[in-house]
């Protein structure tokens, strides 16, 4: 009787430990997904063309290049100042 209770308690403890450790994995995977989702590809000749994956520009056929987030900020700042001057 004591042996079966010990086995049941041990099985429950093992299951709880497994599920507790298993829940940490999807959270870190979700963080990686959001990090990679922010990558933007653009054409060097047509900066208005943007894509979330590599490929070719639909206007000229050139290869799309990965755009830095700092480039995105500079482009927005330039366009904002242009509109303010008009």
N, C-alpha and C positions, 0 to 999 in steps of 0.2 A: 504494500500500500504506500509506504513512504517513498519507495523507489519510483512509482508511477507519478506521484505528486511532484517529485523532484524533476522528472523528465518533462512534465507539463510546464512547470515553472521555467525550466531552462529553455524549452521551445518558445515560450511566450517572450522571454527576455531576448532571445536570438532574433525573433521576428521584429520586435520593437527596435532593436539596434539596427537591423538591416534596413527597415523603412526610414528610420531617422537619418541614416547615412545616405540613403538613396535620394532623399529630397534635396540635398545640397547640390547635386549635380545639375539639374535643370536650371537653377538660378544662375549659375556661372555660365551655362550655355546661352541663356537669354541675354546676358550682358555682352557676350561675344557677338551675337547676332545683331544687336543694336549698334555695336561698334562698326561692324562691316557694312551695315545698311547705309551708313552715312557717306560712303564713298561715291563720288560723282565723277563721271567721265565726260569730257567735252572735246570738241574739235578745236584745233589751234587756229583754224581759219574762220570758223563760225562759232564764237563763244556762246551764242544763244542756244546752240544744240547741246543738250545735256542728257545723260543716260545713267542709270544705276548699274550698268554692266558694260564691259568692254565690247567694242564692235567697230563699225565704220560709220562715218558721217553720212546721213542720207542726202545731203546736198552735194558734197564733193567726193565722197568715197574715201577720204583720208581716215587713218586709224585714230580712234578716240583715245585720248590720254587721260590719266588720272589727275584730277584737279585737287590741289591742296585746299584745305579749309581757309587758309590765310588768303589764297587767291580769290575765293568766293567773297570774303569780307571786303577785299580791295575793289572787286568789281561792283559790289553793291554801293560802296562809298563813292566811287566814281560816277555811277549812274545817278545817285542821289544829288550830288553836287551839280551835275549837268542839268538836271531838272530844276534845281533852285536858281540857276543863272538865267534861265529863259524868261 
